[in-house]
Amino acid sequence: MLYLRRGNEMNGWNEGIRNAVEYIESHLADEISIDEAAANACVSTFYFQKIFLVLCGFSVGEYIRNRRLTEAAQELCTSDIKIVDLAMKYGYDSPDSFTRAFVKFHGITPSQARNENATLNSVAPLKIKLTLIGGTKMEYKIVTKDQFTVMGISRSFNTETSYQKISEYWTEHMQSPAGKIICGMYGICTDGDGKDFDYMIADNYLPWNEVPEGMATRVIPAGTWAVFPCHGALPKSLQDVNTKIWSEWLPSSKNYALAGNYNIEMYAPMTEDPNDYYCEIWIPVKKA
């Protein structure tokens, strides 16, 4: 269930998420467009998937998949529909791929699900509930930054697996020869096609330096940023602030709205005590 802060300023945000969920629920047996769901939420596809993951604890794709498998199991138990027809109805290319997904979710095959004493899993539709959350102090500042250029190395990630994979990417980078060139002052997320996005590990670029093979530069345009400091050991400090940004600060912000299709993590040099570590999350914003 999504818990969003009560108040008039929340109406648009709350309504947008509700519309997106309603769109998904009404198209479980059809092709679902994440772009269309994001349009119903009045945010970009990139930000919609990020917000959904932070608020719900699972990705849009995982929610759709689990809801379809829930509905499919109910149909198996209440009708004589063929498994091949059910697979096609819920977007699977073949009965085999449907069966694999079904077993992974329910722990039994579609045929076994028709047994009278079969035990099945279920994911209920998301419901929007207004409640009072927040009330805690959240440190941030609004700053204007000039254009700057970074140099780094990028990789494309799927939204569903990005949390784990990006952490692995950092470990891999820091242990590679590239880690001796790019120390990792920034982690830059840039929207790709909605399902995937690019993540660049980067440093400030000095124009008199050559760009090594396999690396690239990127210009970050001048603009206004909401800067959120994170204090404490990684990754918890970063994740806690990230959750508050998307679940509390942005939904309740009357003066600022999202701008751009990227956000930046800024990392300070490592400290001897991990609990003393400092980093920042930069979100591009514009006047609402």
C-alpha positions as CSV (number, residue, x, y, z in Angstrom):
1,M,0.0,0.0,0.0
2,L,1.3,3.5,-0.8
3,Y,1.3,5.9,2.1
4,L,1.3,9.5,1.1
5,R,1.2,12.6,3.3
6,R,-2.2,14.3,3.8
7,G,-2.8,17.9,2.6
8,N,-4.1,19.9,-0.3
9,E,-0.6,20.0,-1.8
10,M,-0.7,16.2,-2.1
11,N,-3.8,16.0,-4.2
12,G,-2.1,16.0,-7.6
13,W,0.6,13.6,-6.6
14,N,-1.9,11.2,-4.9
15,E,-4.3,11.3,-7.9
16,G,-1.5,10.7,-10.4
17,I,-0.2,7.5,-8.6
18,R,-3.8,6.3,-8.2
19,N,-4.5,6.9,-12.0
20,A,-1.3,5.0,-12.9
21,V,-2.3,2.0,-10.7
22,E,-5.8,2.0,-12.1
23,Y,-4.4,2.0,-15.6
24,I,-2.2,-1.0,-14.8
25,E,-5.1,-2.9,-13.2
26,S,-7.4,-2.3,-16.1
27,H,-4.9,-3.6,-18.6
28,L,-3.5,-6.7,-16.9
29,A,-4.8,-8.9,-19.7
30,D,-3.6,-6.4,-22.3
31,E,-0.2,-5.0,-23.3
32,I,0.8,-2.5,-20.6
33,S,2.8,0.6,-21.5
34,I,5.0,1.9,-18.7
35,D,5.1,5.2,-20.6
36,E,1.3,5.4,-20.5
37,A,1.3,4.5,-16.8
38,A,3.8,7.3,-16.2
39,A,1.7,9.7,-18.2
40,N,-1.2,8.9,-15.9
41,A,1.0,9.8,-13.0
42,C,2.1,13.0,-14.7
43,V,5.8,12.3,-14.4
44,S,8.4,11.0,-16.8
45,T,8.8,7.2,-17.2
46,F,12.2,7.4,-15.6
47,Y,10.9,9.2,-12.5
48,F,7.7,7.1,-12.3
49,Q,9.7,3.9,-12.0
50,K,12.1,5.4,-9.5
51,I,9.2,6.8,-7.4
52,F,7.3,3.5,-7.6
53,L,10.2,1.5,-6.5
54,V,11.0,3.7,-3.5
55,L,7.4,4.0,-2.3
56,C,6.4,0.4,-2.8
57,G,9.6,-1.5,-2.3
58,F,9.3,-3.4,-5.6
59,S,9.5,-2.3,-9.3
60,V,6.6,-1.6,-11.7
61,G,7.5,-4.7,-13.7
62,E,7.5,-6.9,-10.6
63,Y,4.1,-5.6,-9.6
64,I,2.6,-6.2,-13.0
65,R,4.1,-9.7,-13.2
66,N,2.9,-10.7,-9.7
67,R,-0.6,-9.2,-10.3
68,R,-0.9,-11.1,-13.6
69,L,0.2,-14.4,-12.0
70,T,-2.3,-13.8,-9.1
71,E,-5.1,-13.3,-11.6
72,A,-4.0,-16.3,-13.7
73,A,-4.1,-18.6,-10.7
74,Q,-7.6,-17.5,-9.8
75,E,-8.8,-18.2,-13.3
76,L,-7.2,-21.6,-13.2
77,C,-9.2,-22.4,-10.1
78,T,-12.5,-21.1,-11.3
79,S,-12.7,-21.9,-15.0
80,D,-11.6,-24.6,-17.5
81,I,-9.5,-22.2,-19.6
82,K,-6.6,-23.9,-21.3
83,I,-3.1,-23.1,-19.9
84,V,-1.9,-22.1,-23.4
85,D,-4.7,-19.6,-23.7
86,L,-4.0,-18.2,-20.2
87,A,-0.4,-17.8,-21.0
88,M,-1.2,-15.7,-24.1
89,K,-3.8,-13.7,-22.2
90,Y,-1.3,-12.5,-19.6
91,G,1.5,-11.7,-22.1
92,Y,3.7,-14.8,-22.1
93,D,5.2,-16.0,-25.4
94,S,4.7,-19.7,-24.7
95,P,3.1,-22.1,-22.1
96,D,6.7,-23.0,-21.0
97,S,7.6,-19.4,-20.1
98,F,4.3,-19.0,-18.3
99,T,4.8,-22.2,-16.4
100,R,8.3,-21.2,-15.3
101,A,7.1,-17.8,-14.0
102,F,4.1,-19.5,-12.4
103,V,6.2,-22.0,-10.5
104,K,8.6,-19.3,-9.4
105,F,5.8,-17.2,-8.0
106,H,3.4,-19.9,-6.6
107,G,5.8,-22.8,-6.1
108,I,3.6,-25.2,-8.1
109,T,2.8,-25.7,-11.8
110,P,-0.4,-24.4,-13.4
111,S,-1.8,-27.9,-13.6
112,Q,-1.2,-28.5,-9.9
113,A,-2.9,-25.2,-9.1
114,R,-6.2,-26.8,-10.2
115,N,-6.0,-29.4,-7.4
116,E,-8.6,-28.7,-4.7
117,N,-6.0,-28.4,-1.9
118,A,-3.5,-26.4,-3.8
119,T,-1.7,-23.5,-1.9
120,L,-1.3,-20.4,-4.0
121,N,0.3,-17.0,-3.5
122,S,-1.6,-13.7,-4.0
123,V,-0.6,-10.0,-4.5
124,A,-3.6,-7.7,-4.0
125,P,-4.1,-4.5,-6.1
126,L,-2.3,-1.5,-4.7
127,K,-4.6,1.0,-2.9
128,I,-3.8,4.6,-2.2
129,K,-4.2,5.5,1.5
130,L,-3.9,9.1,2.8
131,T,-2.2,9.2,6.2
132,L,0.0,11.5,8.2
133,I,3.7,10.7,7.7
134,G,6.7,12.9,7.9
135,G,6.9,15.6,10.6
136,T,10.6,14.9,10.8
137,K,13.3,17.4,9.9
138,M,14.8,16.9,6.5
139,E,17.9,18.9,5.6
140,Y,18.2,20.3,2.1
141,K,19.2,23.4,0.1
142,I,18.3,24.9,-3.2
143,V,21.3,25.9,-5.2
144,T,22.0,27.2,-8.7
145,K,25.0,25.6,-10.4
146,D,26.8,26.6,-13.5
147,Q,27.3,24.2,-16.4
148,F,30.1,21.7,-15.7
149,T,31.6,18.7,-17.5
150,V,32.3,15.3,-16.2
151,M,34.3,12.4,-17.5
152,G,33.5,8.8,-16.7
153,I,32.5,5.3,-17.7
154,S,28.9,4.3,-18.2
155,R,26.8,1.2,-18.2
156,S,23.1,0.6,-18.9
157,F,20.9,-0.9,-16.1
158,N,17.4,-2.3,-15.9
159,T,15.2,-0.5,-13.4
160,E,14.1,-3.8,-11.8
161,T,17.6,-5.0,-10.9
162,S,19.5,-1.7,-10.6
163,Y,19.9,-1.4,-6.9
164,Q,22.0,-4.6,-6.6
165,K,23.7,-4.3,-10.0
166,I,24.9,-0.7,-9.5
167,S,26.5,-1.7,-6.2
168,E,28.3,-4.5,-8.0
169,Y,29.3,-2.1,-10.7
170,W,31.0,0.2,-8.2
171,T,32.9,-2.7,-6.7
172,E,33.9,-3.9,-10.2
173,H,35.0,-0.4,-11.2
174,M,37.1,0.4,-8.1
175,Q,39.0,-2.9,-8.6
176,S,39.6,-2.3,-12.3
177,P,42.4,-0.2,-13.9
178,A,39.7,2.4,-14.7
179,G,39.2,2.9,-10.9
180,K,42.7,4.5,-10.8
181,I,41.6,7.1,-13.4
182,I,38.1,7.8,-12.3
183,C,37.9,7.9,-8.5
184,G,34.1,8.2,-8.5
185,M,33.1,11.7,-7.3
186,Y,29.8,11.3,-9.0
187,G,27.2,8.6,-9.8
188,I,24.9,10.0,-12.5
189,C,21.6,8.4,-13.4
190,T,20.2,9.3,-16.8
191,D,16.9,8.2,-18.3
192,G,17.2,5.8,-21.3
193,D,14.1,4.3,-22.8
194,G,12.1,4.2,-19.6
195,K,12.9,0.5,-18.8
196,D,16.6,1.0,-18.8
197,F,18.8,3.9,-17.8
198,D,22.5,4.8,-18.0
199,Y,24.6,5.1,-14.9
200,M,27.9,6.9,-15.1
201,I,30.7,6.8,-12.5
202,A,32.4,10.1,-13.1
203,D,34.8,12.8,-11.9
204,N,35.1,16.4,-12.9
205,Y,36.7,16.7,-16.4
206,L,39.8,18.9,-16.9
207,P,39.7,20.0,-20.6
208,W,43.4,19.7,-21.0
209,N,43.3,16.0,-20.3
210,E,42.8,13.3,-22.9
211,V,39.7,11.1,-22.7
212,P,40.9,7.5,-22.3
213,E,39.5,4.8,-24.5
214,G,36.2,3.4,-23.2
215,M,35.4,6.7,-21.3
216,A,33.4,9.7,-22.3
217,T,32.6,13.2,-21.2
218,R,29.2,14.6,-20.5
219,V,28.0,18.2,-20.0
220,I,25.7,18.8,-17.1
221,P,23.7,21.9,-18.0
222,A,23.4,25.0,-15.7
223,G,20.3,24.8,-13.5
224,T,18.7,24.7,-10.1
225,W,19.2,21.8,-7.9
226,A,17.7,20.5,-4.6
227,V,20.7,19.2,-2.7
228,F,20.2,16.7,0.1
229,P,23.1,15.8,2.4
230,C,23.5,12.2,3.6
231,H,25.4,11.6,6.8
232,G,26.5,8.1,7.9
233,A,27.6,4.8,6.6
234,L,26.8,3.7,3.0
235,P,24.5,2.5,1.6
236,K,21.9,3.1,4.4
237,S,22.4,6.8,4.7
238,L,22.0,7.3,1.0
239,Q,19.0,5.0,0.8
240,D,17.2,6.6,3.8
241,V,17.5,10.1,2.3
242,N,16.5,8.9,-1.1
243,T,13.3,7.3,0.3
244,K,12.4,10.6,2.1
245,I,13.0,12.6,-1.1
246,W,10.5,10.6,-3.2
247,S,8.0,9.8,-0.5
248,E,7.9,13.1,1.5
249,W,9.8,16.1,0.1
250,L,8.8,16.0,-3.5
251,P,5.2,15.1,-3.0
252,S,4.7,17.9,-0.5
253,S,6.8,20.6,-2.3
254,K,4.7,23.5,-3.3
255,N,7.5,25.6,-4.8
256,Y,9.5,23.1,-6.8
257,A,8.9,20.4,-9.4
258,L,11.2,17.8,-11.1
259,A,13.2,19.0,-14.0
260,G,15.5,17.1,-16.3
261,N,15.9,13.4,-16.9
262,Y,18.8,12.7,-14.5
263,N,19.9,13.0,-10.9
264,I,23.3,12.9,-9.3
265,E,25.0,11.3,-6.3
266,M,28.0,13.3,-5.1
267,Y,30.5,11.3,-3.1
268,A,33.1,12.9,-0.8
269,P,36.5,11.1,-0.1
270,M,36.2,8.1,2.2
271,T,36.6,8.6,5.9
272,E,38.4,6.4,8.5
273,D,35.1,5.9,10.3
274,P,32.3,4.8,7.9
275,N,29.7,6.4,10.2
276,D,31.3,9.8,9.6
277,Y,30.9,9.6,5.9
278,Y,29.2,12.4,3.9
279,C,27.6,12.4,0.5
280,E,24.8,14.2,-1.3
281,I,21.9,13.6,-3.7
282,W,21.3,16.3,-6.3
283,I,17.8,16.5,-7.9
284,P,17.3,19.0,-10.8
285,V,14.2,21.1,-10.0
286,K,12.3,24.1,-11.4
287,K,9.8,26.5,-10.0
288,A,6.4,24.9,-9.8
